[in-house]
Amino acid sequence: MADSEYVPPKVWTWNKPSGGRFASINRPIAGPTHEKELPVGRHPLQLYSLGTPNGVKVTIMLEELLARGHAGAEYDAWLIRIADGDQFGSGFVAVNPNSKIPAMVDRSGPKPIRVFESGSILVYLAEKFGAFLPTQASARAECFSWLFWQVGSAPYLGGGFGHFYVYAPVKIEYAIERFAMEVKRQLDVLDRRLAESEYVAGPDYTIADMAIFPWYGGLVKGWSYGAAEFLSVHEYRHVQRWADLLLERPAVQRGRMVNRIGGEPSSQLHERHDARDFETRTQDKLSAAK
């Protein structure tokens, strides 16, 4: 039956694969599918993630904290291959019942603390180390507003536009047009803000920048969905300026490498257990997985 003739049933039931790239891991229920404990390294912070935009938010934050001298931010970053269903292992589900990356465990205290959802992890780390989050009320509110702007907008970019433009088994004009319109509106929101401010939340670099950059910075730099020309991202010159500014930061460069499994092998660091891993990694530690 053609999409234009589809009539939703009175009661939806899961009786066939959804199709698309991630059909094998999509399901309408939660909980683990298999028993698998998570590894634990020697550092206080244990990160279980993948180098997607949401994962990169956290690795940038951790590398920025270390660059600022916060030794307690040393971390082990373990690779979670979501295409293989690692996020449905019992150990991962115990850390994040929602089975999404990233998830983190803070083992620096007497009792481990789990933290999940990327925005929540950024806030937790900012408060724990007193960094990259303003303390003055109005500046703090501005930072939180932009942070949660990103949290709220990401589903339109990734789950909406990205899904229908790249991953859906059938190209649906209405869906692509609808989400392309919303993504461009969001880019305009961000571009107008960055026309008046060096960083997103004001004059200082904050967790708001770290949250937004992997999504919208990546989009305007042509890393996301092969859609740079389709979305005319060159139009957003203030977002481009801001993205280039962040790309100059060594911690951002390192954070983008951690748990990355695509692109040039030299840009990938599948697992990170020590700062020296960036210098001592060898080709046999890497794969050219696409």
C-alpha positions as CSV (number, residue, x, y, z in Angstrom):
1,M,0.0,0.0,0.0
2,A,1.4,3.4,-0.9
3,D,2.2,5.8,1.9
4,S,-0.5,8.2,0.7
5,E,-3.1,5.5,1.2
6,Y,-2.0,4.5,4.7
7,V,-4.7,4.6,7.3
8,P,-3.5,4.1,10.9
9,P,-5.1,1.2,12.7
10,K,-7.3,1.7,15.7
11,V,-4.7,0.0,17.9
12,W,-1.0,-0.1,16.8
13,T,0.8,-3.4,17.1
14,W,4.4,-4.3,16.4
15,N,4.1,-7.0,13.8
16,K,6.7,-6.3,11.3
17,P,10.2,-4.7,11.0
18,S,10.3,-1.0,10.8
19,G,12.9,-1.0,8.0
20,G,15.9,1.3,7.6
21,R,19.4,1.1,8.9
22,F,18.6,0.5,12.5
23,A,15.6,-1.9,12.1
24,S,17.4,-4.7,13.8
25,I,17.7,-2.9,17.1
26,N,14.4,-1.0,17.1
27,R,11.7,-2.4,19.4
28,P,8.8,-0.9,21.4
29,I,9.9,-2.3,24.8
30,A,12.7,-1.5,27.2
31,G,15.0,-3.7,29.3
32,P,18.0,-5.8,28.6
33,T,18.2,-8.4,25.8
34,H,21.2,-10.2,27.1
35,E,23.5,-10.5,30.1
36,K,26.7,-8.5,29.8
37,E,28.5,-6.7,32.5
38,L,30.3,-3.4,31.8
39,P,34.0,-3.1,32.1
40,V,35.5,-0.9,34.8
41,G,38.8,0.9,34.4
42,R,41.1,2.6,37.0
43,H,39.8,6.2,36.8
44,P,37.1,7.8,38.9
45,L,34.8,8.4,35.8
46,Q,33.7,5.6,33.6
47,L,32.1,6.6,30.3
48,Y,30.2,4.1,28.1
49,S,29.6,5.8,24.8
50,L,30.0,6.1,21.0
51,G,31.4,9.0,19.0
52,T,28.0,10.3,17.9
53,P,27.0,13.9,18.6
54,N,25.6,13.1,22.0
55,G,28.6,11.1,22.9
56,V,31.0,13.8,21.7
57,K,29.4,16.4,24.0
58,V,30.7,14.5,27.0
59,T,34.2,13.6,25.7
60,I,34.7,17.3,24.8
61,M,33.7,18.3,28.3
62,L,36.0,15.7,30.0
63,E,39.0,16.8,27.8
64,E,38.3,20.4,28.5
65,L,38.2,19.7,32.3
66,L,41.5,17.9,32.1
67,A,43.0,20.8,30.0
68,R,41.9,23.1,32.8
69,G,43.8,21.1,35.3
70,H,41.0,19.1,37.0
71,A,42.9,15.8,37.6
72,G,39.7,14.2,39.1
73,A,38.2,14.3,35.6
74,E,40.4,11.5,34.4
75,Y,38.3,8.9,32.7
76,D,38.0,5.6,30.9
77,A,35.9,5.7,27.8
78,W,34.5,2.4,26.7
79,L,33.1,1.8,23.3
80,I,29.4,0.9,23.0
81,R,28.5,-0.3,19.5
82,I,24.9,0.6,19.2
83,A,24.5,-1.1,15.8
84,D,25.4,-4.3,17.5
85,G,23.0,-3.8,20.4
86,D,25.6,-3.3,23.1
87,Q,23.2,-0.7,24.8
88,F,20.8,-3.5,25.6
89,G,23.3,-5.5,27.7
90,S,22.3,-5.9,31.3
91,G,25.2,-3.8,32.6
92,F,24.5,-0.9,30.4
93,V,20.7,-0.9,31.1
94,A,21.5,-0.8,34.8
95,V,23.4,2.5,34.2
96,N,20.9,3.8,31.7
97,P,17.4,2.3,31.7
98,N,16.7,4.1,28.4
99,S,19.5,2.2,26.6
100,K,21.0,5.3,24.9
101,I,24.5,6.5,24.9
102,P,26.2,8.2,26.6
103,A,26.1,6.8,30.1
104,M,28.5,7.5,32.9
105,V,29.4,6.1,36.4
106,D,31.2,8.3,38.9
107,R,33.2,6.0,41.2
108,S,35.0,8.8,43.0
109,G,32.9,8.5,46.2
110,P,31.9,5.8,48.6
111,K,29.0,4.7,46.4
112,P,29.0,4.8,42.5
113,I,26.7,7.4,41.0
114,R,25.1,6.7,37.6
115,V,24.4,9.6,35.3
116,F,22.6,9.3,31.9
117,E,21.4,11.6,29.2
118,S,24.1,13.8,27.7
119,G,22.8,17.1,29.0
120,S,22.5,15.7,32.5
121,I,26.1,14.5,32.3
122,L,27.3,17.9,31.2
123,V,25.5,19.6,34.1
124,Y,26.7,17.0,36.6
125,L,30.4,17.4,35.6
126,A,30.1,21.2,35.5
127,E,28.7,21.3,39.0
128,K,31.1,18.6,40.3
129,F,34.2,20.6,39.1
130,G,32.9,24.1,39.2
131,A,33.7,24.7,35.6
132,F,32.0,25.8,32.3
133,L,28.8,26.8,34.0
134,P,28.2,30.4,35.1
135,T,27.5,31.0,38.8
136,Q,25.8,34.4,38.4
137,A,22.0,33.9,38.1
138,S,21.2,35.6,34.8
139,A,24.3,34.1,33.0
140,R,23.5,30.6,34.5
141,A,19.9,30.9,33.3
142,E,21.1,31.8,29.8
143,C,23.4,28.9,29.7
144,F,20.7,26.4,30.8
145,S,18.3,27.9,28.3
146,W,20.6,27.2,25.4
147,L,21.6,23.8,26.7
148,F,18.0,22.7,26.9
149,W,17.3,24.4,23.5
150,Q,19.7,21.8,22.1
151,V,18.3,19.0,24.1
152,G,14.8,19.8,22.7
153,S,15.9,20.5,19.2
154,A,18.1,17.4,18.6
155,P,15.2,15.1,17.9
156,Y,14.2,17.3,15.0
157,L,17.7,17.2,13.5
158,G,18.8,13.6,14.2
159,G,15.6,11.6,14.7
160,G,13.6,13.7,12.3
161,F,15.6,15.2,9.4
162,G,18.6,12.8,9.6
163,H,16.3,9.7,9.8
164,F,14.1,10.6,6.9
165,Y,16.9,12.1,4.7
166,V,19.4,9.3,5.2
167,Y,18.2,6.2,7.1
168,A,14.5,5.7,6.2
169,P,14.0,2.9,3.8
170,V,11.7,5.1,1.7
171,K,12.2,8.8,0.8
172,I,9.0,10.6,2.0
173,E,8.8,14.1,0.6
174,Y,6.5,15.4,3.3
175,A,8.8,14.2,6.1
176,I,12.0,15.5,4.6
177,E,10.4,18.8,3.7
178,R,8.9,19.2,7.2
179,F,12.1,18.4,9.1
180,A,14.4,20.3,6.7
181,M,12.2,23.4,7.4
182,E,12.6,23.0,11.1
183,V,16.4,22.4,11.0
184,K,16.9,25.5,8.9
185,R,14.7,27.5,11.4
186,Q,16.9,26.2,14.2
187,L,20.1,27.1,12.3
188,D,18.6,30.6,11.9
189,V,17.9,30.9,15.6
190,L,21.5,29.9,16.4
191,D,23.0,32.2,13.7
192,R,21.1,35.2,14.9
193,R,22.3,34.5,18.5
194,L,25.9,34.1,17.4
195,A,25.7,37.4,15.4
196,E,25.5,39.1,18.8
197,S,27.5,36.9,21.0
198,E,30.9,35.2,20.7
199,Y,29.7,32.0,22.3
200,V,26.2,30.7,22.5
201,A,25.4,31.7,26.1
202,G,27.5,34.9,26.2
203,P,31.1,36.0,26.2
204,D,32.3,32.8,27.9
205,Y,32.7,29.2,26.6
206,T,30.3,26.9,28.5
207,I,28.6,23.6,28.4
208,A,26.0,25.1,26.1
209,D,28.7,25.3,23.4
210,M,29.8,21.8,24.1
211,A,26.2,20.5,23.7
212,I,25.4,22.4,20.6
213,F,28.6,22.1,18.6
214,P,28.6,18.3,17.8
215,W,25.1,18.7,16.4
216,Y,24.9,22.1,14.7
217,G,28.6,22.7,14.3
218,G,29.0,19.3,12.7
219,L,26.1,20.1,10.4
220,V,27.5,23.4,9.1
221,K,31.0,21.8,8.7
222,G,29.5,19.1,6.5
223,W,29.9,16.1,8.8
224,S,26.3,15.2,9.2
225,Y,24.0,13.3,6.8
226,G,25.7,14.5,3.7
227,A,23.2,17.4,3.8
228,A,25.5,20.5,3.7
229,E,24.5,21.5,0.1
230,F,20.8,20.4,0.6
231,L,20.5,22.7,3.6
232,S,22.7,25.5,2.2
233,V,24.7,25.6,5.5
234,H,27.1,28.2,4.0
235,E,24.3,30.8,4.7
236,Y,24.9,30.6,8.4
237,R,28.1,32.5,8.6
238,H,27.9,33.2,12.3
239,V,27.5,29.5,13.1
240,Q,30.4,28.8,10.8
241,R,32.6,31.4,12.6
242,W,31.7,29.8,16.0
243,A,32.3,26.3,14.8
244,D,35.7,27.2,13.5
245,L,36.5,28.9,16.8
246,L,35.7,25.7,18.8
247,L,37.6,23.5,16.3
248,E,40.8,25.5,17.2
249,R,40.5,24.1,20.8
250,P,42.8,21.1,21.4
251,A,40.3,19.6,23.9
252,V,37.6,19.7,21.2
253,Q,39.9,18.0,18.7
254,R,40.7,15.2,21.2
255,G,37.1,14.9,22.3
256,R,35.9,14.3,18.8
257,M,38.3,11.4,18.5
258,V,37.2,9.4,21.5
259,N,34.9,6.4,20.8
260,R,34.8,7.3,17.2
261,I,34.5,4.4,14.7
262,G,34.0,6.1,11.4
263,G,36.1,8.3,9.1
264,E,39.9,8.3,8.8
265,P,41.6,5.7,11.1
266,S,43.9,8.5,12.3
267,S,40.9,10.4,13.6
268,Q,39.6,7.4,15.7
269,L,40.4,6.4,19.3
270,H,38.0,3.6,20.0
271,E,38.7,3.5,23.7
272,R,40.4,6.1,25.9
273,H,42.1,5.1,29.2
274,D,44.9,7.5,29.5
275,A,45.9,10.9,28.0
276,R,48.8,9.2,26.4
277,D,46.4,7.1,24.3
278,F,46.2,10.1,21.9
279,E,49.9,9.9,21.2
280,T,50.6,6.2,21.5
281,R,47.7,4.7,19.6
282,T,48.8,2.5,16.6
283,Q,47.0,1.3,13.6
284,D,46.4,-2.1,15.1
285,K,44.3,-0.4,17.8
286,L,42.1,1.2,15.2
287,S,39.7,-0.1,12.6
288,A,38.5,1.6,9.5
289,A,34.9,0.7,10.3
290,K,32.6,3.0,8.4
